[in-house]
Amino acid sequence: MATTTAPVLLVFLVAIATSVAPSFPILTMAADADNGTTHLSFFMHDITSGASPTAVKVIKGPGAGSTPTAPALGMTFGDTMVIDDPLTEEASPASAALGRMQGFYMLASQTGAALMVCANLLLTSGAHNGSTLAVLGRDDTGQDVREIPVVGGTGTFRMATGYVLWKTPDGINGTDATVQLDVYVTTDGNGTTDAGDADGGGGSPSAGSGSSGSSGGSKSTSGAESRRRRMTGGWVVAVVVAVVGSFWVW
């Protein structure tokens, strides 16, 4: 009797599960169309010259005084710079201020102009005001576009992961540089969002390119909701299988 009853029970229970929980996509493994990715875009100004530099050398490599390892950067292997570089909306340093890049970089190659960058990207305006992103990776300045990992964050970017596309569109002027940063991060709903902190204005896109950044918190939340629904759908299937199995044995 079990062999004839079990298939009927299976169809019956699956029908019940899908009717009582229609919002749970059972065993959906594909990535969400809205995966909570936030895009930020701004310009970083790394200034080593003049009376008010934003980058200062704190460690001189052992080859200091000899031919620089990276002449275009004016750096020798081991040279380390501490930075507090401004981030602005446009390539002009006089454009709207959006934050700071604070940390250090060092020449980590004995044969070329490759830097190791370790810095916190602090946002100071817009919906992400006060939030940070931690950037750590290799910056091969000889490449037109470099990809540097985002390894964490705070505030609306808590537990963020992603990457920064690092470009120097106008090259390096002496040892000064303007760097274009395009940041792509996801938080999977872990970021904190306080609607009262958002200024709602389009004039200070600390979220970079328009609405994608300002809506980043809600996008991340919707990604977490989708994951929760997939997990619940998985439990529904597990219960169905367990019940059918018990009837089959019976």
Backbone as a ProteinNet text record, in pm:
[ID]
protein_1_A
[PRIMARY]
MATTTAPVLLVFLVAIATSVAPSFPILTMAADADNGTTHLSFFMHDITSGASPTAVKVIKGPGAGSTPTAPALGMTFGDTMVIDDPLTEEASPASAALGRMQGFYMLASQTGAALMVCANLLLTSGAHNGSTLAVLGRDDTGQDVREIPVVGGTGTFRMATGYVLWKTPDGINGTDATVQLDVYVTTDGNGTTDAGDADGGGGSPSAGSGSSGSSGGSKSTSGAESRRRRMTGGWVVAVVVAVVGSFWVW
[TERTIARY]
82.5	0	86	203.5	291.6	338.6	366.1	422.9	323.6	193.3	92.2	47.7	60.8	12.5	115.8	244.5	348.2	354	349.7	352.6	235.8	117.3	0.3	20.1	74.6	101.6	203.9	304.9	408.6	347.9	265.7	201.4	112.2	37.4	-54.8	18.4	128.7	201.8	275.1	331.2	397.1	295.4	175.9	70.7	33.9	24.9	-6.5	104.5	229.8	343.4	348.5	325	332.9	214.1	99.8	-18.2	-13.7	39.9	42.6	162.8	263.8	381.7	421.1	335.1	364.5	480.2	515	623.4	760.1	765.7	893.6	936.3	1030.4	1075	1158.5	1101.2	1165.1	1290.1	1402.5	1529.1	1574.1	1553.9	1601.7	1748.6	1838.4	1981.1	2040.4	1966.8	2020.4	2035.1	2130.9	2153.1	2032.9	2004.3	1895	1928.6	1826.9	1848.1	1890.8	1828.8	1867.7	1951.6	2083.3	2170.1	2227.3	2172.8	2218.2	2349.5	2393.8	2519.6	2502.9	2596.9	2599.6	2719.8	2698.4	2806	2834.9	2958.6	3003.5	3108.2	3108.2	3205	3252.6	3384	3440	3586.8	3651.2	3790.9	3873	3989.8	4081.2	4201.2	4240.3	4350.9	4468.3	4572.5	4690.3	4799.2	4823.6	4913	5033.9	5150.6	5274.2	5355.5	5318.5	5395.4	5325.8	5394.8	5334.4	5339.9	5274.5	5279.1	5180.7	5079.4	4977.6	4958.5	5057.7	5043.8	4940.8	4874.3	4780.5	4844	4967	5041.2	5185.4	5231.5	5366.9	5443.4	5573.8	5657.7	5698.7	5672.6	5707.7	5819	5840.7	5948.7	6021.7	6153.6	6235.5	6296.1	6281.2	6338.2	6489.9	6552.1	6698	6773	6703.6	6768.4	6753.6	6706.5	6685.4	6815.8	6807.9	6926.7	6985	6953.2	6997.7	6888.6	6902.6	6801.7	6669	6558.8	6431	6389	6327.8	6273	6160.3	6079.6	5967.5	5983	6059.6	6084.8	5957.8	5855.1	5731.7	5663.9	5686	5627.1	5724.1	5850	5951.7	5972.9	5958.5	5965.3	6066.6	6124.3	6215.3	6149.7	6186.7	6130	6135.1	6019.5	6009.4	5957.7	5959.5	5905	5757.8	5721.1	5583.9	5527.3	5406.3	5337.8	5210.3	5190	5063.2	4976.7	4850.1	4763.3	4637.3	4592	4459	4407.1	4376.4	4343	4195.4	4163.3	4021.9	3957.9	3829.7	3747.6	3646	3637.1	3545.5	3454.9	3350.1	3251.2	3306.7	3388.1	3445.1	3597.3	3662	3807.9	3872.9	3799.4	3853.4	3855.6	3968.2	3973.3	3873.4	3826.9	3733.2	3588	3562.4	3424.6	3378.8	3253.4	3192.4	3270.5	3297.7	3370.6	3276.8	3324.1	3242.3	3302.4	3430.6	3491.4	3642.7	3707	3852.8	3898.1	4018.4	4084.9	4201.4	4193.6	4291.4	4358.9	4492.1	4567	4710.1	4759.1	4896	4911.3	5016.2	5057.2	5208.4	5261.4	5406.6	5444.3	5567	5616.3	5659.9	5583.4	5604.3	5667.3	5718.6	5783.7	5928.5	6018.7	6159.9	6192	6093.2	6121.4	6024.9	5925.9	5828.2	5753.3	5648.3	5572	5443.4	5453.3	5336.6	5333.6	5219.9	5201	5115.9	5135	5041	4962.2	4829.6	4742.2	4663	4660.2	4579.7	4516.9	4385.9	4323.5	4176.5	4124.3	3981.7	3923.3	3817.7	3746.8	3630.9	3643.9	3544.8	3453	3322.6	3224.5	3171.7	3162.1	3126.6	3002.7	2928	2805.2	2709.4	2583.7	2484.9	2433.9	2370.7	2304.5	2401.7	2529.9	2629	2723.6	2681.9	2764.5	2809.3	2941	2995.7	3032.2	2989.7	3023.3	3162.8	3225	3358.2	3363.7	3461.3	3495.4	3644.6	3683.5	3823.9	3877	3984.5	4042.8	4183.2	4212.6	4343.2	4380.6	4494.6	4534.6	4648.9	4673.7	4786.7	4741.8	4816.7	4789.7	4908.5	4893.6	4998	4977.1	5048.4	5023.5	5057.3	5122.6	5151.8	5032	4925.6	4804	4704.2	4626.9	4526.4	4416.9	4372.9	4269	4319.5	4311.4	4353.1	4233	4229.6	4119.5	4174.9	4117.8	4163.8	4045.8	4064.2	3951.6	3901	3770.5	3708.7	3689.1	3748.1	3750.6	3663.1	3592.5	3505.6	3450.7	3374.8	3318.1	3242.6	3193.4	3114.8	2991.9	2898.3	2777.6	2690.7	2650.8	2568	2645.1	2775.5	2858.8	2919.6	2853.8	2903.3	2915.8	3033.3	3064.3	3058.4	3091.1	3086.7	3196.6	3168.5	3268.8	3251.8	3360.3	3351.7	3488.5	3491.1	3616.9	3609.8	3729	3741.8	3815.3	3758.8	3830.6	3904.3	4035.9	4126.5	4189.8	4161.9	4211.1	4277.7	4380.4	4447.9	4434.2	4318.5	4290	4388.4	4442.6	4534.2	4679.5	4706.9	4843.7	4886.4	5014.6	5069.1	5150	5113.3	5179.7	5290.1	5414.5	5521.6	5492.5	5478	5439.1	5295	5225.1	5084.7	4996.8	4878.6	4789.3	4644.6	4558.2	4413.4	4366.7	4304.8	4266.8	4115	4061.4	3917.1	3885.6	3791.1	3754.1	3608.9	3588.4	3454.3	3445.7	3360.3	3349.4	3220.7	3231.7	3115.7	3116.3	3015.1	3012.1	2873.8	2872.2	2747.9	2761.8	2650	2649.6	2559.5	2475.9	2383.3	2292.2	2256.3	2160	2219.3	2354.7	2415.1	2436	2431.4	2455.5	2342.2	2375	2274.1	2228.5	2098.7	2043.7	1950.5	1975.7	1889.3	1842.2	1713.7	1662.4	1682.3	1688.8	1707.8	1844.9	1942.1	2077.5	2094.5	2003.7	2018.9	1973	2054.3	2014.2	1916.7	1906	1807	1839.1	1948.2	1980.1	2060.1	2034.4	2110.7	2239.8	2261.5	2380.2	2503	2490.5	2606.3	2603.5	2637.8	2623.3	2736.7	2740.2	2841	2816.5	2694.3	2662.4	2704.3	2783.5	2845.7	2751.7	2717.8	2646.1	2497.7	2441	2296.1	2229.7	2118.9	2031.9	2089.5	2184.9	2232.7	2294.4	2364.1	2426.3	2328.2	2242.1	2150.7	2051.8	2026.5	1931.9	2002.8	2134.8	2210.4	2162.6	2120.5	2077.2	1954	1855.4	1733.1	1759.3	1853.2	1884.4	1945.7	2034	2096.6	1994.6	1899.2	1795.6	1711.7	1678.1	1596	1672	1805.4	1884.6	1879.5	1885.2	1877.3	1740.8	1635.5	1500.4	1487.6	1545.3	1539.4	1610.2	1724.7	1796.5	1715	1646.8	1563.9	1452.4	1392.8	1283.9	1333.8	1454.7	1508.6	1531.7	1583.5	1607.6	1477.2	1371	1241.4	1186.6	1202.6	1157.8	1227.6	1356.9	1432.2	1376.6	1335.6	1276.9	1145	1065.7	938.2	963.5	1061	1092.2	1141.2	1226	1277.8	1165.3	1065.8	952.1	872.4	850.7	775.7	845.3	976.4	1051.7	1045.5	1056.9	1053.6	918.6	810.4	677.4	653.9	691.2	673.1	755.7	877.8	963.3	903	842.5	781.4	663.3	581.7	469.7	519.3	630.5	685.6	728.8	796.5	839.5	721.3	616	496.3	428.6
-119.8	0	124.9	116	231.7	274.6	176.9	211.5	283.6	262.7	331.1	461.5	470.9	589.9	701.2	667.5	769.2	870.8	830.9	933.3	1030.1	977.1	1064	1163.3	1114.4	1202.9	1308.9	1271.8	1367.1	1482.2	1450.3	1554	1641	1577.3	1649.7	1747.7	1701.1	1786	1899.5	1872.5	1980.3	2086.7	2044.3	2139.1	2226.9	2165.3	2242.7	2342.6	2296.8	2383.4	2504.5	2485.5	2597.7	2690.5	2638.8	2724.4	2807.5	2752.7	2827.8	2919.5	2896.7	2983.6	3024.7	3095.5	3130	3226.5	3297.4	3396.1	3333.8	3202.4	3136.5	3060.5	3114.4	3042.8	2922.2	2803.1	2682.4	2649.7	2631.5	2590.8	2683.1	2812.5	2910.4	2939.9	2901.8	2918.8	3031.9	3084	3191.3	3318.8	3403.8	3530.6	3622.7	3704.5	3799.8	3902	3945.2	4052.4	4179.3	4204.9	4316.4	4259.9	4262.2	4194.6	4287.6	4408.4	4497.5	4566.7	4572.8	4638.2	4789.8	4859.3	5004.8	5053.5	5150.8	5209	5350.5	5374.6	5507.5	5555.7	5685.2	5739.6	5875.5	5894.8	6023.1	6029.7	6144.2	6167.3	6190.7	6128.2	6141.8	6226.5	6319.8	6410.2	6382	6322.4	6283.3	6387.8	6474.1	6588.4	6573.4	6564.8	6554.1	6683.4	6777.7	6901.2	7017.1	7131.2	7251.8	7259.4	7363.9	7390.1	7305.3	7249.8	7171	7035.9	6948.4	6817.3	6731.5	6644.2	6548.4	6410.3	6395.2	6270	6302.4	6241.1	6269.4	6138.2	6143.9	6025.7	6007.5	5889.1	5860.4	5756.9	5681.1	5581.7	5593.8	5602.6	5603	5465.1	5412.4	5281.5	5282.6	5166	5157.4	5212.4	5224.3	5275.5	5425	5496.3	5640.3	5710.4	5803.2	5875	5820.1	5695.1	5634.2	5652.3	5588.2	5597.6	5539.6	5613.8	5563.6	5434.2	5345.7	5223.2	5255.7	5355.1	5398.5	5547.8	5585.6	5727.8	5810.1	5751.4	5825.8	5866.3	5787.5	5817.1	5891	5895	5953.1	5870.9	5737.7	5651.2	5538.9	5497.1	5384	5271.1	5147.2	5031	5050.8	5036.1	5053	5188.2	5289.4	5420.6	5407	5472.7	5462.9	5601.9	5623	5751.8	5737.2	5829.4	5837.1	5942.3	5909.1	5997.8	6037.4	6157.8	6206	6284.9	6212.3	6272.4	6308.1	6427	6463.1	6387.2	6359	6299.2	6402.7	6426	6527	6469.3	6545	6499.7	6499	6596.7	6609.4	6605.3	6610.1	6603.9	6728.9	6838.3	6960.8	6951.6	6987.1	6986	7082.1	7181.2	7279.7	7232.6	7115.8	7065.9	7014.9	6975.1	6938.4	6827.7	6849.8	6751.3	6637.8	6513.8	6397.2	6310.3	6326.8	6243.1	6254.1	6153.1	6148.6	6003.9	5991.1	5860.8	5868.1	5791.5	5801.2	5666.4	5666.7	5542.8	5558.6	5458.1	5467.7	5383.6	5414.4	5328.3	5322.8	5212.9	5195.1	5132.3	5160.6	5096.2	4955.8	4856.5	4717.6	4632.3	4695.8	4622.2	4668.7	4574.5	4608.3	4635.9	4612.4	4624	4715.3	4771	4851.9	4945.5	5007.1	5109.3	5052.1	4944.6	4880.8	4914.8	4968	5008.1	4906.4	4899.7	4831.1	4939.2	4936.3	5039.2	4981.7	5054.4	5016.5	5144.6	5160.6	5288.1	5271.1	5368.3	5378	5491.1	5459.1	5557.9	5608.7	5732.3	5791.6	5884	5859.5	5943.8	6047.5	6172.7	6282.3	6359.4	6308.6	6377	6276.2	6316.6	6230.9	6119.6	6022.2	5913.8	5826.5	5824.5	5739.2	5818.8	5937	6023.7	5950.3	5946.6	5881.5	5735.5	5676.3	5536.4	5528.1	5412.3	5392.6	5262.9	5257	5135.6	5112.3	4988.1	4952.2	4895.2	4955.8	4917.9	4862.7	4746.9	4684.3	4606.2	4641	4564.9	4628.9	4574.8	4614.3	4715.8	4823.9	4927.5	4933.4	4867.1	4869	4995	5101	5230.9	5233.5	5130.2	5122.8	5081.9	5034.3	4992.5	5108.9	5112.7	5218.6	5206	5082.9	5057.6	4949.7	4977.9	4880.5	4842	4718.5	4670.4	4640.3	4706.8	4690.7	4644.1	4541.6	4486.2	4579.7	4575.1	4631.7	4516.2	4526.8	4413	4432.6	4543.9	4565.4	4706.3	4739.1	4872.6	4891.1	5012.6	5044.4	5124.2	5140.5	5217.1	5147.7	5219.1	5158.3	5054.8	5050.1	4953.5	4848.9	4823.3	4721.2	4586.1	4522.9	4392.6	4397	4512.1	4526	4444.7	4399.1	4336.7	4395.2	4396.2	4449.1	4485.7	4588.6	4627.4	4773.1	4831.4	4967.7	4962.5	5027	5047.6	5180.6	5172.4	5281.9	5331.3	5456	5508.7	5644	5670.9	5800.4	5860.7	5922.2	5963.7	6065.3	6152.5	6256.9	6224.2	6100.3	6064.1	6125.2	6116.4	6168	6293.8	6404.9	6533.1	6547.5	6513.7	6507.5	6393.3	6423.6	6320	6338.9	6437.1	6459.2	6382.7	6342.7	6267.6	6290.1	6292	6288	6150.9	6075.7	5937.7	5927.5	5869.4	5845	5709.7	5707.9	5585.7	5549.2	5427.7	5371.4	5250.4	5261.7	5160.4	5080.9	4947.9	4858.5	4767.3	4781	4703.9	4645.6	4535.7	4476.6	4456.8	4465.5	4444.6	4330.3	4279.6	4169.8	4204	4333.3	4373.5	4395	4388.6	4405	4550.4	4640.8	4782	4842.9	4946.1	5018.1	5136.9	5160.7	5271	5351.5	5482	5573.5	5679.3	5674	5765.5	5910.3	5936.1	6072.9	6126.8	6039.7	6085.4	6125.5	6083.4	6111.9	6253.2	6324.6	6461.4	6467.9	6356	6350.9	6437.6	6511.3	6601.8	6535	6573.3	6518.9	6592.8	6704.9	6784	6729.2	6637.3	6581	6430.5	6378.7	6234.4	6157.5	6155.7	6071.3	5929.4	5904.5	5776.1	5773	5867.6	5860.5	5894.5	5796.6	5823.9	5814.1	5922.5	5934.6	5842.3	5783.2	5710.2	5577.8	5522.5	5389.4	5388.1	5496.2	5498.1	5529.8	5630.5	5673.1	5564.8	5473.8	5366.6	5238.1	5248.8	5127.1	5051.1	5126.2	5056	4971.7	5028.8	4952.8	4836.2	4852.4	4741.4	4626.2	4658.7	4553.2	4480.2	4557.4	4494.8	4399.2	4439.9	4351.9	4225.6	4235.2	4115.6	4019.7	4073.5	3987.7	3921.9	3998.1	3941.8	3825.9	3840.3	3730.9	3607.3	3629.1	3514.9	3446.4	3527.5	3469.1	3384.1	3432.9	3357.9	3227.5	3231.3	3106.6	3005	3053.6	2961.9	2901	2985.8	2935.5	2834.1	2863.5	2768.3	2635.4	2640.6	2517.6	2435.5	2502.8	2431.1	2365.4	2435	2376.1	2246.2	2248.3	2126.7	2016.6	2052.9	1952.5	1884.6	1963.7	1906.8	1813.6	1854.8	1770.6	1636.9	1640.6	1516.7	1427.2	1487.5	1407.6	1338.1	1412.1	1354.1	1242	1267.1	1163.6	1040.4	1063.2	950.4	865.4	930.5	854.9	771.8	830.6	753.6	638	660.7	555.6	435.5	465.4	357.5	286.9	365.1	305.5	215.9
0	0	0	64.5	72.8	-63	-152.9	-283.5	-371	-348.6	-430.4	-366	-233.3	-162.6	-160.3	-150.8	-132.7	-245	-373.8	-478.9	-471.6	-435.4	-423.1	-310.4	-196.5	-83.1	-118.7	-196.1	-235.8	-314.8	-415.1	-495.1	-408.1	-317.2	-230.2	-139.2	-76.6	17.6	-52.6	-169.9	-244.6	-284.2	-324.3	-360.3	-241.5	-122	-1.3	27.3	18.3	51.1	-39.4	-167.7	-260.7	-248.6	-200.8	-188.2	-61.5	48.6	174.2	182.1	99.4	103.4	-37.5	-109.8	-248.3	-261.9	-154.2	-164.3	-142.1	-117.4	-92.2	-217	-295.9	-415.4	-377.9	-391.8	-343.3	-423.7	-352.1	-411	-523.5	-505.8	-603.3	-574.7	-664.2	-643.1	-726.5	-823.4	-907	-826	-865.4	-796.8	-818.4	-715.8	-727.8	-834.4	-909	-1006.5	-934.1	-818	-734.1	-620.3	-636.3	-539.9	-434.4	-423.2	-318.2	-346.5	-470.6	-503	-503.1	-438.2	-435.8	-515.4	-600.6	-681.6	-632	-594	-553.2	-652.5	-681	-775.5	-727.8	-722	-682	-724.4	-692.2	-728.1	-602.5	-598	-485.1	-529	-443.3	-475.4	-381.6	-437.7	-360.9	-387.2	-290.8	-307.3	-215.2	-275.5	-196.6	-198.3	-286	-300	-229.5	-225.2	-170.4	-19.2	31.6	175.9	254.7	187.3	258.4	189.6	195.1	129.7	202	125.5	184.7	197.6	146.7	156.5	196.2	304.4	353	370.3	339.1	351.1	496.3	552.1	691.5	702.5	595.8	593.4	460	465.7	345.1	325.8	205	175.9	181.6	190.2	202.2	81.7	-31	-151.3	-168.8	-66.6	-77	-113.4	-206.3	-250.5	-378.1	-408.8	-534.3	-639.1	-752.2	-857.6	-807.5	-817.2	-765.1	-834.9	-759.5	-817.9	-914.6	-878.6	-961.8	-988.2	-1090.9	-1116.9	-1136.7	-1200.9	-1224.8	-1094.5	-990	-858.8	-768.1	-807.9	-720.8	-595.2	-606.4	-488.9	-509.1	-396.9	-392.3	-313.9	-345.8	-276.5	-124.7	-61.2	83.8	127	38.4	74.7	112.7	221.9	273.9	295.9	244.4	254.3	337.4	430.8	503.8	436.2	415.7	338.1	414.7	386.3	425.9	306.1	198.9	70.1	62	13	-4	-119.6	-105.5	-210.8	-254.8	-385.6	-437.4	-545.5	-575.7	-673.2	-815	-847.5	-980.6	-972.7	-1089.7	-1093.7	-1034.5	-1030.4	-972.6	-819.9	-757.3	-610.2	-546.9	-624.5	-571.1	-577.4	-636.5	-644.3	-508.4	-500.6	-372.2	-301.6	-172.5	-91.7	-50.9	-68.1	-35.7	74.7	101.5	204.9	205.3	270.1	279.5	259.6	205.5	199.8	297.6	405.5	513.9	535.6	531.2	550.3	504.5	432.2	382.2	256.2	180.3	69.9	68.2	18.5	12.1	-121	-164.7	-285.6	-248	-294.9	-252.5	-361.3	-465.3	-573.8	-587.1	-608.5	-628.2	-774.8	-863.1	-1006.2	-1080.1	-1013.8	-1084.8	-992.8	-1047.5	-975.4	-917.8	-841.8	-779.4	-630.4	-588.2	-449.4	-374.5	-244	-156.4	-84.7	-101.8	-45.8	70.6	180.6	297.3	350.8	331.7	366.9	399.2	474.1	501.7	418.8	347.4	267.7	353.4	401.2	490.3	411	419.1	351.8	450.1	405	495.1	451.1	353.6	313.1	251.7	240.9	176.6	265.1	202.1	274.5	351.6	311.3	377.1	467.3	508.2	592.2	718.8	742.8	861.2	840.4	729.5	701.1	638.6	651.4	596.2	515.2	425.3	352.2	367.3	396.3	412.4	281.1	231.3	103.4	128.3	70.5	90.9	-33.7	-95.2	-212.3	-288.7	-406.6	-491.3	-596.1	-606.5	-705.2	-801.2	-915.6	-1017.7	-1101.5	-1067.9	-1129.7	-1278.2	-1328.5	-1470.8	-1554.6	-1490.1	-1560.2	-1567.4	-1676	-1689.6	-1584.8	-1558.1	-1457.9	-1363.5	-1234.1	-1132.6	-1046.7	-1003.8	-918.8	-780.1	-680.2	-542	-457	-374.9	-298.7	-188.9	-165.9	-45.7	51	169.1	262.4	385.6	394.2	509.2	508.2	613.5	623.4	753	774	893	851.3	945.6	917.2	814.1	710.2	606.3	526.2	544.6	473.3	567	677.8	770.8	699.7	716.5	656.6	503.9	446.4	300.5	234	113.6	26.9	-112.6	-186.8	-321	-375.1	-458.8	-520.9	-564.7	-585.7	-636.1	-769.2	-871.7	-996.5	-983.9	-991.4	-956.4	-1086.4	-1125.4	-1253.1	-1232	-1311.5	-1309	-1448.5	-1479	-1616.7	-1673.5	-1587.7	-1635	-1604.3	-1564.6	-1531	-1398.8	-1371	-1246.3	-1276.8	-1214.4	-1235.1	-1131	-1172.7	-1074.2	-979.5	-851.1	-754.7	-708.5	-765.4	-732.5	-831.9	-786.1	-875	-836.4	-938.6	-918.7	-966.1	-874.9	-902	-903.8	-1010.5	-1019.5	-958.3	-865.5	-794.4	-826.4	-873.3	-888.2	-795.8	-695.8	-591.2	-610.4	-602.9	-612.7	-490	-405.4	-280.7	-255.5	-180.4	-130.1	19.6	90.3	234.9	276.6	186.5	216.4	333.3	344.1	446.6	583.3	599.2	731.2	769.1	670.5	698.9	778.8	858.1	934	852.7	849.2	772.6	861	868.9	942.3	844.3	809.2	707.6	749	879.4	926.3	895.3	868.8	840.2	695.1	608.7	466.1	438.5	357.7	328.5	212.7	136.5	30.8	-87.9	-84.4	-193.1	-300.3	-423.5	-534.4	-555.5	-483.5	-507	-441.8	-346.9	-278.4	-289.3	-406.5	-428	-365.3	-230.2	-168.1	-210.5	-254.1	-311.2	-455.6	-493.8	-624.1	-735	-814.3	-936.8	-915	-867.2	-861.9	-763.7	-808.7	-717.6	-673.5	-748	-712.6	-574.9	-538.2	-407.4	-298	-320.7	-216	-180.6	-271.6	-242.8	-205.5	-180.3	-153.9	-33.3	74.9	194.2	169.2	97.3	72.3	-21.1	-115.4	-204.8	-127.2	-34.5	43.7	127.9	183.6	264.8	181.2	56.8	-25.3	-61	-74.9	-101.4	14.7	139.1	256.9	268.1	231.5	236.1	138.7	19.9	-78	-25.4	40.3	96.3	204.9	289.9	396.1	336.7	226.7	164.1	104.6	44.3	-10.3	100.9	216.6	329.2	378.4	388.6	435	336.9	205	104.4	118.2	153.7	173.5	288.5	396.5	510.9	471.9	390	346	271.5	180.3	105.2	198.2	296.8	389.4	466.3	511.7	585.3	494.9	368.5	275.7	256.2	235.3	214.3	336.6	457	579.4	596.8	570.9	588.4	488.3	361.8	259.9	292.5	341.5	377.3	485.7	583.9	694.1	644.7	553.7	498.5	413.5	341	255.7	341.3	451.1	541.4	601	635.4	692.8	591.8
[MASK]
++++++++++++++++++++++++++++++++++++++++++++++++++++++++++++++++++++++++++++++++++++++++++++++++++++++++++++++++++++++++++++++++++++++++++++++++++++++++++++++++++++++++++++++++++++++++++++++++++++++++++++++++++++++++++++++++++++++++++++++++++++++++++

